[in-house]
Amino acid sequence: MLRISDTSQSEIYETARLSRDARFDGRFFVGVKTTGIYCRPVCPANAPKRENVSFYPTAAAASEAGFRPCLRCRPECAPGTPAWLGTSTTVQRGLRLIADGALDDSDIENLSERLGVTSRHLRRLFNQHLGASPIAVAHTQRLHFAKRLIDQTTLPMAEIAMASGFGSTRRFNDAFRNTYGRTPRELRGRRTIVEPSAGLTLQLPYRSPFDLGSLLRFFAARAIPGVEVVTDGRYLRSVILDGSQGVIDLHDDGENVLLTVHGAGTRALLPIIQRVRGMFDLDASPDDISRVLSRDRLLKSLLRKSPGIRVPGAWDGFELTVRAILGQQISVAAATTLASRVVQRYGEDLNVAVPGLEGDAMPRQLFPHPEKLLRARLGDLGIIASRADTIRQIARGVVEGRISFDSAQGVDEFCTSLVAIKGIGEWTAQYVAMRALKDPDAFPHADLGLLRAFDGPDRDRMKPAELKVRSEVWRPWRAYAALLLWSSGENSGG
């Protein structure tokens, strides 16, 4: 089992453990040999002696080493572990797929095939970088998610077992007995189980600082009427997963993003949460991003103004791509109007209600599926013929499987497939990679808003080639640099 044994790294983690430094929460876990439990570095319990602890890069690695989760600091509530930082590209892609449930109904051979490697090589990479096998990582994810549902909701145990991907109540119960030495019901205690009537709410942790206001302003400017609503520090949108319709409702309580899910089936809970974490970039590591971007004088000054910068993600890659095409060479507001017309004509009515909301305060429609836009008549909606054709070609590419927003693919491969469609250039491909594939290094270097950010009375407009060269030192966080630069001017991206 991989544990952190490098002397300098161990000393850093030991200092963080003793000081309960919140910046390291979720970045490593502490195995306590005398108790057999593993903790977050911010655990409030009395700190054990140095010789009695070991450090692990992931919760799965600590579990594989024989430690069980602490019931006091609750490792399942740690901010999302940026375990892929510094790992191989294959591990990064594998982690994204596992987070999306790739091993819930399949096996490691299928996962390996999607990643283009052998199962043996994938196991070796995971053990090398994360200290645990893909199966162990998936099991820890299921267990932690189930524990959060036990603690934060009143869902019946059978539904929690299904939502967390255990497949059966027996496997669910066995996993908890083996890990915690208690049944799920014993962990929950004597709480009364009631059927939720106003949606199901969960806490989604993040690393501070977190600038939700900037994210909401970004989403508000691009919100598609009927599909999304942004108001009073709150974001709502219609969603559909595997035929299950729902509404997600988010706001920030100062410590967590609170996500309320209305209408969607229990099986959709984990995929919804993973998508929301991506949309709001909750797993970002502000310290790592700032450390690199602060090397640039302009970005350093912008980071002081926006220390909690996040890259806005997207609920659906196809929807984002259509929206980006509509926004080519027109204003954000005009593109939003066109997107609204597309939804009104081809979108599906939503059959989910949110208590206390109605009219324009409530999402009413779902964005059209690709099949609906294959032969869509878009000309009379104000969309020029060339863009209408590009939208139809994107829809056809998705339906035929030539275009995919699967996080298993490499970003270069994705961009190549996208720009092969007439009407889509490098800017659109990089923008979609930034937001839909969550590539932290995507960078549309020819964007006019980015070039304008360097305007000054004593210099000419920066050229795209110059910006591309300057951005090399911002890797692997150029997407965050783009958001900072956009925020400094009037043009804030597509």
N, C-alpha and C positions, 0 to 999 in steps of 0.2 A: 504494500500500500504506500502511496506517495504521501510523505509528510514533508513539511518545510523544515529542512535541516541546514540550509545555508546559514552560516554564522551571522553575517551582517543582516540578512532578512529576518532571522529569528530574533535578533536584538531589537529591530524595529517593531516587530509584532509584540515582543515582551513589553516594551515601553507602552505601546498602544493598549495592551491588555491591562496593565497596572493603572493607567490613567483613564481607562474606559473611553478612549478616543472614538467618538461617533463617526469620524471620517473613515474608520476602518471597519465599521459594521458591515457584515456581509462579504468582506474581502478575504477573510480567513476565519477559521473556527478553531476553538481550543478544546482539545481532548484532555480530560482530567483523569489521570490514571487511578487515583485513589477512590473515585466514585463511579467510574465507568461511563460518565456522561460527556457530551460535548456541548459547548456554550458559544454564544456570541462574545466578541471582545468587550461588549458593553454590559455583560451580565452583572447584576447588582450584588450577587453573592460574594462573600469574602473570597478574595483572590487566593488560590492555592499557591504553594511554593513552586518556584521555577522548575525544580527537578521533577515535579509531579505533573507537568503539562507537556503536551505536544501540539504542534500547529499543523493545520490541514488547509489546503486551498479551497476546498468545497465541503459542504455538508455531507455529500455522498462519500467523499474520501474518509471523513471521520466515521461515518456509519460503517463503511467497509472495514475500517480498522477495529470495529467492535464496540464503538461508543454509541450510546443512545441519546436522543435529544433532551436537553434540559427543559423541565417543565416551568422553570421560573423565567428565564430570558427568552424562551420560545424561539428557537432558530428559524422556525417557519415564518416568522414575522420580520426577519432581516430584510433590508432592501435587496432588490434583485442583485445577485452576484454577477459582477462583470467577469465571469470566469473565462470568457473567450479572449480577454485582453492578453496579448502576448502569445496566444496559442496559434496552432496552424489553422489555415483557412478551412480545412476539412472539419476540424473540431468545432469551429465557429458555426459552420453550416449545420453540422450534426446537432449542436445544442439548440439551434433555432427550430429544427424539425422535431426534436424531442419535446421542446416546450409546446409545440403545436399538437402533441399527442401522437407522434409517428410510431411510438412503440406501444401504444395502448391496445391496438387491434392488429398489430403486425409483429415481425421479429427483426432481429438485428441483420439478418441476411437481406431483407427487403430494404432496410435503412441504408445498408452498405451499398446496395445497388443504386439507390437514388443518389448517393454521394460519389459514385464512380470508383469505389475502392473495394477491396475484399473485407469480409467481416473480421478476419484475423488482424489485418492492418488497422482497421477502425478501433478494435479493442486495444491494440498497442498504443495508438495515438491518444485515446482517452485516458488510459492508465498513465501514460507519460506526462500529459498536461494537466489532468484533473484528479489523478489518484483514484479513479473509479471507472468501472466499465460503463458502456452506454446503458445496459440494463439497470445497473445500480443507480445511475443518475436519474433514469426515468422512475424507478421505484421511490427514490427519495422525493422527487417532485410530487408524485401521487400522494405519498404519505404526508408531506407538508401541506399540500392543498387540502387534503381531507381534515387535517388537524385544524386548519383555519376555519373550515366550514363548521366543524364541531364547536369551536370556541365562539364564532361570530354570528352564527345563524341558529335557527331552530328547525332546520331541515331534518326530516326523519333519517335515521342511519342508512336505510336501504337506498335513499336518494343520494346521500353523500357518497356511498360506495360506488354508485353508478356515475356520479358527476366527476369523481376523482380517478376513474378509469380502472378500478379494481376488478370489474367484471362480475363479481359475485360478492354477496354479503359475507360468505364464509372466508374468502380470501382477504377481505377487508378486515374482519375481526381477527384473523390469524396474524396479519401484518402488525396490527396494533398490540396484540399480546406479545408478539416476539420482540417488538421494538420498545414499547413502554412498560411491558409487564402488567398492563391493564386493558380492559376492553374499552371500546369507544364510549360506551354508555357511562362507564366509571370515570372516564376523563371529563365528560361533560358534566357529571354530577347530577343534581336533582332538579335541573331546569325543566320547566314545563315545555313540552313540545307542542307548538301550535302552527298551523298552516299560515305562512305569511300572506297578508291580504294587500299590502301596498308595495310589492316588489321585495327583492332580496338584496340587502346591502352588505358590502364587504369593504374592508380597509385595504388599500393598496399602498404600501410604504414606498418611500423614495429617499434619495440622499439630498440633504440640504447643501446649498441653497437651491430652491426650486421656484422658478418664475412662472407660475400658472397664468398670471395676468397676460404675459406676452403670448403664451400659447392660445389663450382664449381670444385675444385680439386678432391673431393670425387666422384662427378658425372662423371667427365672426365675419371677417372680411370676405371669406370664401364660402360661407355656409350656403348650401343649396336649399332655397325655400321649399318647405314640405318634407325635406329629408333631415335637415339639421336645424337646431335652434340654439343660439348662444345668448344668454341673458342673465344679468345679475350674478356673475361669477359662476354660472352653471352651463354645462354643455349637455345637450340631448340629441340623440339621433336614432333613426330607425335602423334595424339590423336584421339580417336573415342568415342563418347557418343551418345547412342540411335541411332546409325546408321549414325550420322553426323561426317564426318571426318574433321580434322583441323590440324594446326601446331601452337604450342605455342612458343613464342620467348621472352626471359627475359633478362634484364640486370638491373643494379643498377645505379640510378642517384645521389646517395649520401644521399637522403632523403626517397626515395621510391624504391621499385622494380617496374620497368616498364614492364608490360605484354602486348604484342601484340598478338592478336588472329587472325589467318588467316583461312578463310574457314568454320569454324564451324558455325552452325546455331545460331540464337539469343537466342533460348531457352537453349542452352548449356552454355551460358556465366557464369551464377552464379555457376553451378556445376564445370565448369573449374576453376573459381577463387578460389572456396573452396579447390579444389584438389591442386592447385598451392600453396595456403597458407600452406597447410599441407606438401607439398614437400619441401618447403623452410623454414618451421617452423617459419612462420612470426608472429605467436601469442605468441611466447615464451616470458617469463618475465625474462630477464637476472638477475635482482636484486634478485628475489626469488631463482633462481637457484644458484647464487653465494653465497648467504647467507648460504645455507645448505652445499654446496660442499666445501666451504672454511674452514670448520671445520677440513678437512683432509689436512695435511701439503703438501702432494704431489699434490693433486688436486688444492690446493690454488696456488702453484707455476705454475701449468699448466694453470690455469685461468688467471694469469697475462699475459701469452703469448697469450692466446686465449679468451679474455673477451667476445667476441660476438659469442661464440660457439652455434651451432644449431644442431639438429638431422636431418639428411637428410631423408625426407620421400620418398614416392614412388607414381608414377602415378597410378599404378594398382597392386593390391595385388597378383594376379595370376602370372603376369610377374615377380614380385620380387621373388616369391617363386621358380619359375622355375630357375631363375638366381642364387638363393641361393643354390639350389640343384646342379646345374652345378659347383658351386664353391667349393663344398665339397672336401677338401684335395688336392686342386690344387691352383695354383696362381690366382690372380685376372685377370691378362692378359690372361691366358689360358682359364678361364671361359668366358671371354668376347669373345674370338675367337669361342668357342662352341656356345654361344648365337647367335652370328652373323650367324653361319651356320644354326641354327634352323629357324631364321627369313628368310634367303634367300630361304629356301625350303618351309616353311609353312606360311610365312607372306603374308599379302595382300598388293598389290601396293597402294600407296597413290596417290589420284587424286587432291591434293591441291598444288598450286604453291606459292612460296614466292618471290615477286619482288626482283630482284638483286641477288638471290641465285640459284645455280645449282650445279650439280655434288655432290661431297662428302660434300660440305658445306650445303647441303639441306637434311632433312629427306625424305626418299623415300618409306619407308614401315611401316606397322603397325605390332605390335607384334601379333603373332597368337592367335586367340581365343581358349579357352579350347577345343571346339569341334574339332578343327583342330589337336589337339595333342592326342586325345583319342586313336588312333591306329597308331600314328606316328612311322615311321621307323627311329630310331635315331642311331642305331649301326654303320652304315657306316659314320656317322658324327664325329666319334671319341669319342662318349659318351659310357661309359661302360654300360653293360647290366643292372646291378642293378639300376643305376641312371636313365636310360631310362625308366625302369619299374616304378620307383617312380614318374617320370614326368607324365607318362600315368595315374597313379593312382590318382595323384593330379587333373589332368584334369577331370577324371571321377567323383571324389568327388565334384568338382565345378559344373559340368553339372547336377549331380544328386541332388545337394543341400545339400550334407553332409558337404561340406567345403564352408564357406562363409567368405568374408572379410568385411561384414557389421559391421559398427561401433557400432551397437546396442548391439552386443554380449559382454559378459564379456571376458577379456583377458584370464583368466584361462580356461574358456570354449573353447575358440579358440585354445589355445595351446594343450589342451587335444585332440581335434578333429584332429589337425595336426600331433601330434606324434603317433596317432593311425595308421598312414600310414607307412608301412615298408620303411625304408630308410630315415626317418625324425626323428631327435633327438631333444633334448631340445634346443641345440644351434640354430638350424634352426628356431624352433618355436619362441624363444625369439627374434631372429634377425628380423623375419618377423613381430612380434608384435610391435617391436620398430619402424620399418619403415612404415609398411602398416597400422597398427591400431593406430599408434602414441601414444603408451603407454609410457609415460615419465619415467616409472619405470622398463621397460623391461631390463633385464641384463643377457647376456650369460656368466655366471660366470666361465665356464670351458674353455672359449676361450683362446687359447695360447697367442695371442697378448696382452690380458689383463693381463695374468699372467706374461709375460715377462716384462711388464712395471715396475714391482717391483724388477727386478733383480738388484743385487749389488754385489760388490766384497766380502762383508762380510756376505752374506746370500744366502741360497739355494732358488731355484725356488719356488715361492708361490704355495700352493696347492689350487685347486678349492674350497674346503671347507673353507679354511682360507679367501679367497677373498669374499666368500659369507657372512661370518660373518662380515668382515670389511665393506662390502657395506651396511649393515643395517642402518648405520647412514647417508647414502647418500639419503635415501628415502625422497620424491618420485621422485628423479631426477637421478636415476641410469643410465638411457639411456644416459644422458649428461656426466656422469662420464665415461661411456664406450667410448664415442667419444673423450674425453680428453685423456684418457689412450691410445687409439689407435693412436692418433696424436703424442704421445711421442715416438713411435717406428716405425719400418719398416712395421709391420703388421697393416693395418688400417681397419680391418673388412672384411666381406665377399664380 
